[in-house]
Amino acid sequence: MKPVGYLVNTSGGQTGEPGLYYDYILAGNGLFVRATNPLVEATVCVAEAEVRGLAPLAERVELTSGRIPRALYDLAISALAADPDHEHFLAITWDGEYHLGVPFQEGTAGGVTYHRLPDTVLDVHSHGRMGAFFSWTDDHDEQRLGLYMVVGKLDSLWPDVELRVGAYGYFASLHVEEVFT
């Protein structure tokens, strides 16, 4: 089996040879990448295009163990808001249930370095008092299949939150309700 597969999304189903790690899928509405690991399944649009004669495909993300409890979202926001002057990193992990982890890290006003925790489903990092956005550094660092969240404006009553799924360097925005129950 090849590391990467190439499929065509016809009205009769997908044809082609699937890959070991992920698949590119040519569909009626563009080129997509589909990837699966034990924690996340995702289909992300790489490029929109009209390809006549092929069936369209939709972006989707599924957490194989179900959505994350909203209490962990609230806990993460509270933990990050405790120090809006430094960037911090948190990880939501899975080991039979979801947990909020705080790995060893060094945060400054402009960045954070950290050690990755095993079985991480969602990377969460803060931007302190700045708004929430995914930077070039985030795009460069977030190259695995997983979920990513950045939290900003931690000095305000309503922090700013951005969420996305990443599939090996391709990204799609998500709503909080798609990830948390």
Backbone torsions as a table, in degrees:
resi	resn	phi	psi	omega
1	MET	NA	136.7	179.6
2	LYS	-77.6	152.4	179.1
3	PRO	-62.0	-37.8	-178.0
4	VAL	-121.1	134.8	178.5
5	GLY	-103.8	159.0	178.8
6	TYR	-131.2	116.4	-175.2
7	LEU	-123.3	156.9	175.5
8	VAL	-120.6	130.7	-176.2
9	ASN	-93.6	90.2	180.0
10	THR	-91.6	170.0	178.0
11	SER	-65.6	-20.7	178.4
12	GLY	-92.5	2.9	-178.9
13	GLY	121.3	-179.2	-178.2
14	GLN	-87.9	136.9	178.3
15	THR	-120.7	156.2	179.4
16	GLY	122.2	-173.8	-177.9
17	GLU	-105.6	115.8	178.5
18	PRO	-68.9	155.5	179.8
19	GLY	-100.6	167.7	179.5
20	LEU	-73.2	-40.5	-174.5
21	TYR	-100.7	-45.2	177.8
22	TYR	-160.8	168.4	-178.1
23	ASP	-127.0	140.2	164.7
24	TYR	-91.2	136.6	-178.6
25	ILE	-127.5	119.9	174.5
26	LEU	-87.2	122.9	-175.9
27	ALA	-128.5	173.5	-178.7
28	GLY	-62.7	-21.0	-179.1
29	ASN	-114.9	12.2	174.6
30	GLY	143.7	-166.9	178.4
31	LEU	-105.4	132.1	-177.4
32	PHE	-124.4	160.0	169.2
33	VAL	-120.3	136.2	177.4
34	ARG	-123.1	130.1	-179.0
35	ALA	-140.5	151.6	-178.9
36	THR	-140.6	138.7	167.8
37	ASN	-136.3	-179.3	-177.3
38	PRO	-62.9	-14.6	-175.3
39	LEU	-109.2	-30.3	-171.6
40	VAL	-141.0	141.9	168.9
41	GLU	-121.7	130.6	-176.6
42	ALA	-143.1	144.1	169.8
43	THR	-124.6	120.1	-173.6
44	VAL	-126.2	136.1	177.4
45	CYS	-74.1	126.3	177.1
46	VAL	-88.5	-43.9	-179.6
47	ALA	-155.3	132.3	176.6
48	GLU	-80.2	141.6	176.7
49	ALA	-166.3	150.9	173.2
50	GLU	-91.2	119.5	177.5
51	VAL	-120.9	99.7	-175.6
52	ARG	-64.3	140.1	176.5
53	GLY	93.5	-9.5	178.1
54	LEU	-107.0	155.2	178.2
55	ALA	-78.6	142.8	178.2
56	PRO	-71.7	163.6	178.9
57	LEU	-132.9	151.6	179.7
58	ALA	-114.2	146.5	171.6
59	GLU	-68.0	146.7	176.7
60	ARG	-159.2	154.8	173.9
61	VAL	-139.9	140.3	177.3
62	GLU	-139.1	129.2	171.8
63	LEU	-86.5	122.2	-172.4
64	THR	-64.3	-21.8	178.3
65	SER	-102.7	13.7	-179.8
66	GLY	91.6	169.1	-179.3
67	ARG	-66.6	156.5	-176.9
68	ILE	-79.8	138.5	178.2
69	PRO	-59.1	135.8	-178.3
70	ARG	-59.9	-27.1	179.3
71	ALA	-60.1	-32.9	178.1
72	LEU	-71.7	-33.5	173.9
73	TYR	-61.2	-50.8	-179.3
74	ASP	-61.7	-40.8	178.8
75	LEU	-64.2	-42.1	179.0
76	ALA	-62.4	-45.7	179.2
77	ILE	-60.8	-44.5	-179.9
78	SER	-63.0	-43.6	-179.6
79	ALA	-63.5	-41.6	-179.7
80	LEU	-70.2	-36.2	-179.4
81	ALA	-68.1	-18.0	-179.9
82	ALA	-65.2	-21.9	179.0
83	ASP	-141.9	78.8	-177.2
84	PRO	-73.7	-4.2	-178.2
85	ASP	-89.9	-6.7	179.7
86	HIS	-133.7	150.3	172.8
87	GLU	-79.6	143.9	179.3
88	HIS	-135.5	161.4	179.0
89	PHE	-127.0	136.7	173.9
90	LEU	-130.8	158.7	178.6
91	ALA	-134.2	132.8	170.2
92	ILE	-97.2	120.9	-174.1
93	THR	-115.8	167.0	178.5
94	TRP	-127.5	127.5	171.0
95	ASP	-147.3	52.6	-174.1
96	GLY	101.5	-22.2	171.0
97	GLU	-157.6	164.8	-179.1
98	TYR	-80.9	143.3	177.4
99	HIS	-136.8	153.1	171.9
100	LEU	-99.0	119.8	-178.7
101	GLY	-111.4	149.4	177.2
102	VAL	-124.2	97.3	-178.8
103	PRO	-76.0	167.3	173.1
104	PHE	-58.8	135.7	-176.8
105	GLN	-157.4	162.0	173.3
106	GLU	-131.4	114.5	-177.7
107	GLY	-113.2	143.8	174.6
108	THR	-123.3	-176.5	177.2
109	ALA	-67.1	-21.9	-175.2
110	GLY	-118.6	6.7	-179.6
111	GLY	178.7	171.7	178.1
112	VAL	-147.5	137.5	171.2
113	THR	-113.8	144.7	-172.6
114	TYR	-153.9	166.6	174.1
115	HIS	-100.6	132.6	-179.3
116	ARG	-70.6	138.2	175.2
117	LEU	-92.8	144.6	176.9
118	PRO	-64.7	153.6	176.3
119	ASP	57.1	37.4	177.2
120	THR	-76.9	127.0	177.5
121	VAL	-96.1	-39.9	-175.0
122	LEU	-136.2	120.0	171.2
123	ASP	-84.5	133.2	178.2
124	VAL	-127.2	124.8	173.0
125	HIS	-135.8	157.3	-175.7
126	SER	-107.5	156.9	173.3
127	HIS	-116.8	21.4	176.7
128	GLY	59.1	-125.5	-176.7
129	ARG	-83.6	-12.3	177.9
130	MET	-74.7	168.6	175.7
131	GLY	-71.3	164.8	178.1
132	ALA	-85.5	126.1	175.8
133	PHE	-160.1	156.1	176.6
134	PHE	-93.8	117.7	-176.1
135	SER	-85.2	172.6	174.8
136	TRP	-58.4	-39.5	178.5
137	THR	-62.0	-42.9	177.2
138	ASP	-60.7	-46.9	178.9
139	ASP	-57.7	-39.0	-179.1
140	HIS	-71.3	-39.7	-176.2
141	ASP	-79.3	-32.1	-170.9
142	GLU	-91.5	73.0	-173.9
143	GLN	-108.2	4.1	178.4
144	ARG	-96.7	175.5	172.9
145	LEU	-83.8	116.5	-179.5
146	GLY	-180.0	-176.4	178.5
147	LEU	-107.7	147.7	-175.9
148	TYR	-137.2	139.5	179.6
149	MET	-137.8	135.7	174.3
150	VAL	-122.3	138.7	-177.0
151	VAL	-122.9	130.2	179.3
152	GLY	-132.1	-177.2	-178.0
153	LYS	51.0	46.9	-176.8
154	LEU	-72.7	-6.6	176.5
155	ASP	-93.8	5.1	-179.0
156	SER	-107.6	168.8	179.2
157	LEU	-66.5	-34.1	-179.0
158	TRP	-121.6	94.3	178.5
159	PRO	-58.5	153.9	179.4
160	ASP	-88.8	132.3	-178.0
161	VAL	-131.8	133.0	172.2
162	GLU	-124.7	137.1	-179.1
163	LEU	-128.5	146.2	174.8
164	ARG	-155.1	161.0	170.2
165	VAL	-104.4	141.8	175.9
166	GLY	-121.2	135.9	177.2
167	ALA	-127.5	87.2	175.5
168	TYR	55.0	46.0	175.6
169	GLY	97.6	-2.5	174.4
170	TYR	-109.3	138.6	-171.0
171	PHE	-129.1	150.4	173.2
172	ALA	-139.5	133.9	179.1
173	SER	-67.5	148.5	178.3
174	LEU	-129.4	156.7	171.0
175	HIS	-95.6	151.5	-179.6
176	VAL	-54.7	-38.0	-177.3
177	GLU	-67.2	-20.0	178.2
178	GLU	-78.0	-17.7	-174.9
179	VAL	-112.1	-36.1	-174.5
180	PHE	-113.7	144.1	178.0
181	THR	-89.6	NA	NA
